[in-house]
Amino acid sequence: EYAHLMNNAGAIMYNSMIAPITSFGIRGVLWYQGETNAGRAYQYRESFPLMINDWRRLWNDQLSFYFVQLSSFGRELNSNQGSSWAELREAQTMTLSLPKTGMAVTTDIGNPKDIHPTNKQDVGHRLAIHALKQDYGQNLVEDSPFYKKMKIEGNKVIISLNNVENGITIKNKYGYVQGFEIAGEDKVFRYAQATIVNKEIVLTGFGIDKPIAVRYNWSDATEEGQLFNADGYPLAPFRTDNWPGITVNNKFE
């Protein structure tokens, strides 16, 4: 049952903490939030961009808005179980379609047992890089790799990424690629074998002759996937399908 508390009623936080400062000039916003919205992640696809646009309206300025993608927390899930945190991360990635935005991917520096991980230095650094490059004109590499496209060749899938011009590295103790899943026409995901070939990811799913979908780090906890570009930024979680997720019908009440 919904508990009507002091900080979760509509507009209370806005009226008390945002409205009083809208007369001040600001250069931009650094934003780290979303954990409480994970249960209704599909709604965040709309509510998060709406908030950004509304703040820009209030300040009458196209404010830069840089945000932190949810880190690793909770259970090691798979795509057949579904993950609300993965769906919230997806909603955050979609918000990059707004101008003057940037996202710090932090799936590598969280703590699955602590929703408030102690490593704030790297989080702040990754946010600052966006601001220093986009707002202050410094010549810096600012972004994580992101999913670009998928090509299917027989029982193999080749994944192309953005922002890997200088190469791809692995940072787990095994030295081989983890975190990928493949599904065939039955839409059942299986863990995939992955290799790096010419700055692309080549995937094979055991027992899947006709792969149709790939997911990476699709879990609340994201310790498995430890792929980075040569500049040290982690690959953002992604999926190539658009099948309905577990939060698709959940709304704020």
VOPAGU-2260 file (C-alpha; in pm, 1 decimal, decimal comma):
REM VOPAGU-2260
SITE   aa  ch    i         X         Y         Z
SITE  GLU   A    0       0,0       0,0       0,0
SITE  TYR   A    1     127,4     345,3     -92,1
SITE  ALA   A    2     256,6     546,1     202,8
SITE  HIS   A    3     194,7     919,4     164,9
SITE  LEU   A    4     515,6    1049,7     318,2
SITE  MET   A    5     674,5    1393,0     329,6
SITE  ASN   A    6     908,8    1339,0      33,6
SITE  ASN   A    7     703,6    1128,8    -207,2
SITE  ALA   A    8     389,3    1330,6    -263,5
SITE  GLY   A    9     361,3    1500,4    -599,2
SITE  ALA   A   10     524,9    1846,0    -624,2
SITE  ILE   A   11     643,0    1864,4    -261,2
SITE  MET   A   12    1010,8    1823,8    -346,1
SITE  TYR   A   13     977,7    2060,7    -640,6
SITE  ASN   A   14     796,9    2332,2    -446,0
SITE  SER   A   15    1037,8    2317,9    -152,3
SITE  MET   A   16    1372,2    2265,6    -326,9
SITE  ILE   A   17    1355,7    2372,0    -692,8
SITE  ALA   A   18    1101,3    2651,9    -726,3
SITE  PRO   A   19    1284,9    2880,1    -475,3
SITE  ILE   A   20    1608,4    2874,8    -678,7
SITE  THR   A   21    1476,4    2922,8   -1031,7
SITE  SER   A   22    1564,3    3293,9   -1017,4
SITE  PHE   A   23    1934,4    3209,3    -980,8
SITE  GLY   A   24    2148,8    3173,4   -1290,7
SITE  ILE   A   25    2308,3    2832,0   -1331,2
SITE  ARG   A   26    2532,5    2687,2   -1601,6
SITE  GLY   A   27    2393,7    2336,1   -1594,6
SITE  VAL   A   28    2276,7    2040,6   -1387,6
SITE  LEU   A   29    2450,6    1728,3   -1259,6
SITE  TRP   A   30    2189,6    1463,2   -1177,2
SITE  TYR   A   31    2218,6    1131,0    -995,2
SITE  GLN   A   32    1879,6     972,6    -930,5
SITE  GLY   A   33    1654,1     696,2   -1055,5
SITE  GLU   A   34    1673,5     413,6    -803,9
SITE  THR   A   35    1323,7     475,0    -669,8
SITE  ASN   A   36    1186,6     495,6   -1024,7
SITE  ALA   A   37    1323,7     157,2   -1131,8
SITE  GLY   A   38     996,3     -18,4   -1060,3
SITE  ARG   A   39     826,7     203,5   -1318,4
SITE  ALA   A   40    1117,0     239,8   -1559,1
SITE  TYR   A   41     903,0     267,6   -1872,6
SITE  GLN   A   42     734,5     573,6   -1721,7
SITE  TYR   A   43    1080,8     725,1   -1667,9
SITE  ARG   A   44    1123,7     729,9   -2045,8
SITE  GLU   A   45     869,9    1013,5   -2039,9
SITE  SER   A   46     903,3    1165,1   -1694,0
SITE  PHE   A   47    1280,0    1220,7   -1702,6
SITE  PRO   A   48    1288,6    1412,6   -2034,5
SITE  LEU   A   49     978,0    1603,3   -1922,4
SITE  MET   A   50    1157,3    1719,1   -1609,4
SITE  ILE   A   51    1468,4    1826,4   -1801,7
SITE  ASN   A   52    1261,1    2023,6   -2050,9
SITE  ASP   A   53    1056,5    2178,7   -1771,8
SITE  TRP   A   54    1366,3    2295,5   -1585,6
SITE  ARG   A   55    1496,6    2447,9   -1906,1
SITE  ARG   A   56    1163,6    2627,2   -1943,1
SITE  LEU   A   57    1175,6    2752,7   -1584,8
SITE  TRP   A   58    1527,5    2890,3   -1621,6
SITE  ASN   A   59    1453,1    3009,0   -1974,8
SITE  ASP   A   60    1781,8    2853,0   -2080,6
SITE  GLN   A   61    1893,3    2540,4   -2266,0
SITE  LEU   A   62    2079,8    2421,6   -1957,6
SITE  SER   A   63    2337,2    2148,7   -1995,6
SITE  PHE   A   64    2210,4    1838,5   -1818,3
SITE  TYR   A   65    2450,3    1556,5   -1732,7
SITE  PHE   A   66    2330,6    1251,4   -1544,1
SITE  VAL   A   67    2458,8     929,3   -1392,1
SITE  GLN   A   68    2327,2     600,6   -1522,0
SITE  LEU   A   69    2229,3     368,0   -1238,9
SITE  SER   A   70    2521,4     166,9   -1110,7
SITE  SER   A   71    2535,6    -199,3   -1006,0
SITE  PHE   A   72    2307,7    -296,6    -718,8
SITE  GLY   A   73    2106,4    -597,6    -612,0
SITE  ARG   A   74    2089,3    -944,2    -759,3
SITE  GLU   A   75    2265,1   -1101,0   -1055,5
SITE  LEU   A   76    1963,5   -1151,2   -1281,0
SITE  ASN   A   77    1930,0   -1263,5   -1641,5
SITE  SER   A   78    1711,1   -1150,6   -1927,3
SITE  ASN   A   79    1459,4   -1430,7   -1879,7
SITE  GLN   A   80    1390,4   -1304,7   -1527,9
SITE  GLY   A   81    1398,8    -941,2   -1634,0
SITE  SER   A   82    1554,8    -646,4   -1455,1
SITE  SER   A   83    1385,0    -323,7   -1351,1
SITE  TRP   A   84    1723,8    -155,6   -1304,3
SITE  ALA   A   85    1824,4    -250,9   -1657,7
SITE  GLU   A   86    1501,7     -99,7   -1788,0
SITE  LEU   A   87    1568,5     221,8   -1593,1
SITE  ARG   A   88    1919,1     239,3   -1740,1
SITE  GLU   A   89    1759,7     199,7   -2082,7
SITE  ALA   A   90    1523,9     491,1   -2012,8
SITE  GLN   A   91    1824,5     701,6   -1911,8
SITE  THR   A   92    2009,3     611,3   -2231,9
SITE  MET   A   93    1701,9     710,6   -2435,1
SITE  THR   A   94    1708,3    1052,8   -2268,9
SITE  LEU   A   95    2037,4    1125,3   -2446,9
SITE  SER   A   96    1819,5    1209,5   -2748,5
SITE  LEU   A   97    1767,8    1550,2   -2584,5
SITE  PRO   A   98    2023,6    1815,8   -2682,8
SITE  LYS   A   99    2303,4    1917,2   -2444,8
SITE  THR   A  100    2284,8    1601,8   -2236,6
SITE  GLY   A  101    2548,3    1349,0   -2135,4
SITE  MET   A  102    2550,6    1028,8   -1932,8
SITE  ALA   A  103    2814,3     886,8   -1700,8
SITE  VAL   A  104    2803,5     506,9   -1718,7
SITE  THR   A  105    2892,9     363,6   -1376,9
SITE  THR   A  106    2811,2      -7,1   -1397,3
SITE  ASP   A  107    3173,9     -85,4   -1309,9
SITE  ILE   A  108    3208,9     120,1    -992,3
SITE  GLY   A  109    2900,9      29,9    -791,8
SITE  ASN   A  110    2850,2    -203,3    -500,1
SITE  PRO   A  111    2581,5    -472,4    -541,6
SITE  LYS   A  112    2533,6    -476,1    -164,8
SITE  ASP   A  113    2521,4     -98,8    -111,2
SITE  ILE   A  114    2280,5     127,2    -296,6
SITE  HIS   A  115    2508,7     420,1    -206,8
SITE  PRO   A  116    2853,3     304,6    -330,1
SITE  THR   A  117    3146,4     485,3    -173,8
SITE  ASN   A  118    3337,5     559,3    -495,7
SITE  LYS   A  119    3214,9     910,2    -569,0
SITE  GLN   A  120    3547,1    1026,2    -718,5
SITE  ASP   A  121    3506,3     838,9   -1047,8
SITE  VAL   A  122    3139,5     933,6   -1071,6
SITE  GLY   A  123    3223,0    1301,2   -1028,9
SITE  HIS   A  124    3514,0    1273,3   -1272,0
SITE  ARG   A  125    3299,6    1122,8   -1547,3
SITE  LEU   A  126    3036,7    1393,2   -1502,8
SITE  ALA   A  127    3300,6    1666,1   -1497,7
SITE  ILE   A  128    3452,1    1543,4   -1824,8
SITE  HIS   A  129    3119,6    1608,1   -2000,2
SITE  ALA   A  130    3102,6    1961,9   -1865,0
SITE  LEU   A  131    3467,7    2038,6   -1934,1
SITE  LYS   A  132    3434,5    1928,2   -2295,5
SITE  GLN   A  133    3086,7    2049,3   -2388,2
SITE  ASP   A  134    3067,2    2368,4   -2181,0
SITE  TYR   A  135    3427,7    2473,5   -2133,2
SITE  GLY   A  136    3576,6    2362,8   -2463,0
SITE  GLN   A  137    3849,2    2131,7   -2335,3
SITE  ASN   A  138    3969,9    1867,0   -2579,2
SITE  LEU   A  139    3881,2    1554,8   -2379,5
SITE  VAL   A  140    3747,2    1207,9   -2450,4
SITE  GLU   A  141    3416,4    1203,2   -2269,3
SITE  ASP   A  142    3205,3     904,0   -2355,7
SITE  SER   A  143    3148,6     537,4   -2295,6
SITE  PRO   A  144    3100,6     291,3   -2578,9
SITE  PHE   A  145    2737,8     252,8   -2685,0
SITE  TYR   A  146    2561,1      -5,9   -2897,0
SITE  LYS   A  147    2563,0      91,8   -3264,2
SITE  LYS   A  148    2430,1    -194,8   -3475,7
SITE  MET   A  149    2391,9    -570,1   -3501,7
SITE  LYS   A  150    2469,9    -802,0   -3793,7
SITE  ILE   A  151    2365,5   -1168,4   -3802,2
SITE  GLU   A  152    2579,5   -1419,0   -3989,0
SITE  GLY   A  153    2443,9   -1772,2   -3953,7
SITE  ASN   A  154    2454,2   -1862,8   -3584,9
SITE  LYS   A  155    2679,2   -1568,6   -3500,4
SITE  VAL   A  156    2599,6   -1208,5   -3413,7
SITE  ILE   A  157    2842,4    -923,6   -3472,6
SITE  ILE   A  158    2790,6    -618,1   -3253,3
SITE  SER   A  159    2934,1    -281,8   -3355,7
SITE  LEU   A  160    2988,7      -7,7   -3098,4
SITE  ASN   A  161    3041,1     366,4   -3094,4
SITE  ASN   A  162    3338,1     529,2   -2920,0
SITE  VAL   A  163    3582,5     238,2   -2956,4
SITE  GLU   A  164    3810,8     391,8   -3217,3
SITE  ASN   A  165    4115,3     325,0   -2998,5
SITE  GLY   A  166    4014,2     -29,0   -2911,2
SITE  ILE   A  167    3824,1    -239,4   -2657,1
SITE  THR   A  168    3962,5    -377,2   -2331,8
SITE  ILE   A  169    3842,6    -631,4   -2073,9
SITE  LYS   A  170    3884,5    -570,1   -1702,9
SITE  ASN   A  171    3774,3    -886,7   -1531,2
SITE  LYS   A  172    3991,2   -1146,9   -1360,1
SITE  TYR   A  173    3935,5   -1403,0   -1636,0
SITE  GLY   A  174    4048,0   -1194,1   -1929,9
SITE  TYR   A  175    3758,8   -1294,2   -2152,0
SITE  VAL   A  176    3430,6   -1126,6   -2240,3
SITE  GLN   A  177    3130,1   -1177,1   -2012,2
SITE  GLY   A  178    2788,3   -1021,8   -1973,9
SITE  PHE   A  179    2625,9   -1104,4   -2309,7
SITE  GLU   A  180    2309,8   -1303,9   -2377,1
SITE  ILE   A  181    2154,3   -1419,3   -2704,7
SITE  ALA   A  182    1795,8   -1521,0   -2784,1
SITE  GLY   A  183    1657,3   -1710,5   -3080,6
SITE  GLU   A  184    1306,5   -1710,6   -3221,5
SITE  ASP   A  185    1171,5   -1860,4   -2897,0
SITE  LYS   A  186    1277,9   -1538,3   -2718,9
SITE  VAL   A  187    1457,4   -1741,0   -2451,3
SITE  PHE   A  188    1794,2   -1591,5   -2364,0
SITE  ARG   A  189    2108,2   -1796,2   -2312,9
SITE  TYR   A  190    2450,6   -1681,8   -2201,9
SITE  ALA   A  191    2670,4   -1612,4   -2501,6
SITE  GLN   A  192    3032,5   -1677,5   -2582,7
SITE  ALA   A  193    3191,0   -1352,3   -2695,1
SITE  THR   A  194    3518,8   -1253,0   -2854,3
SITE  ILE   A  195    3662,0    -920,3   -2969,4
SITE  VAL   A  196    3748,1    -909,0   -3339,3
SITE  ASN   A  197    3851,7    -586,4   -3513,7
SITE  LYS   A  198    3689,8    -364,0   -3248,6
SITE  GLU   A  199    3361,2    -555,7   -3276,7
SITE  ILE   A  200    3201,1    -818,2   -3052,4
SITE  VAL   A  201    3136,8   -1158,3   -3210,5
SITE  LEU   A  202    2878,1   -1365,0   -3021,1
SITE  THR   A  203    2775,7   -1728,7   -3035,0
SITE  GLY   A  204    2482,5   -1865,2   -2837,6
SITE  PHE   A  205    2504,9   -2231,0   -2739,0
SITE  GLY   A  206    2228,0   -2420,7   -2914,4
SITE  ILE   A  207    2091,8   -2113,0   -3094,6
SITE  ASP   A  208    2100,8   -2159,9   -3471,0
SITE  LYS   A  209    1905,5   -1845,0   -3559,8
SITE  PRO   A  210    1986,7   -1563,9   -3317,0
SITE  ILE   A  211    1759,8   -1260,1   -3328,6
SITE  ALA   A  212    1839,2   -1055,8   -3015,5
SITE  VAL   A  213    2131,6    -964,9   -2790,8
SITE  ARG   A  214    2146,3    -811,4   -2444,7
SITE  TYR   A  215    2444,4    -688,8   -2244,8
SITE  ASN   A  216    2459,7    -634,7   -1868,0
SITE  TRP   A  217    2081,7    -676,2   -1848,7
SITE  SER   A  218    2073,2    -721,9   -1472,7
SITE  ASP   A  219    2031,4    -526,4   -1152,5
SITE  ALA   A  220    2390,6    -610,2   -1056,3
SITE  THR   A  221    2636,0    -569,2   -1342,2
SITE  GLU   A  222    2955,3    -729,1   -1217,7
SITE  GLU   A  223    2976,5    -973,8   -1508,8
SITE  GLY   A  224    3008,7    -723,1   -1791,3
SITE  GLN   A  225    3344,3    -547,2   -1774,1
SITE  LEU   A  226    3404,9    -422,2   -2128,9
SITE  PHE   A  227    3568,5     -81,3   -2170,1
SITE  ASN   A  228    3701,4     133,7   -2447,9
SITE  ALA   A  229    4072,3     212,9   -2446,3
SITE  ASP   A  230    3995,4     543,6   -2273,2
SITE  GLY   A  231    3866,6     360,4   -1965,1
SITE  TYR   A  232    3491,5     408,3   -1997,1
SITE  PRO   A  233    3258,4     107,7   -1956,7
SITE  LEU   A  234    3024,6     -15,6   -2228,9
SITE  ALA   A  235    2670,6     104,3   -2156,5
SITE  PRO   A  236    2417,4    -177,0   -2100,8
SITE  PHE   A  237    2190,3    -235,1   -2399,7
SITE  ARG   A  238    1950,5    -464,8   -2577,6
SITE  THR   A  239    1878,4    -501,0   -2947,4
SITE  ASP   A  240    1514,8    -607,5   -2904,8
SITE  ASN   A  241    1211,6    -403,2   -2800,5
SITE  TRP   A  242    1011,6    -679,8   -2635,5
SITE  PRO   A  243     787,6    -561,3   -2346,2
SITE  GLY   A  244     973,1    -537,8   -2017,7
SITE  ILE   A  245     863,0    -613,3   -1663,7
SITE  THR   A  246     786,4    -247,9   -1577,2
SITE  VAL   A  247     590,2    -160,5   -1893,1
SITE  ASN   A  248     255,1    -113,3   -1713,7
SITE  ASN   A  249     375,5      31,7   -1382,0
SITE  LYS   A  250     276,1     389,8   -1300,0
SITE  PHE   A  251     316,0     630,4   -1010,1
SITE  GLU   A  252      17,1     612,1    -776,4
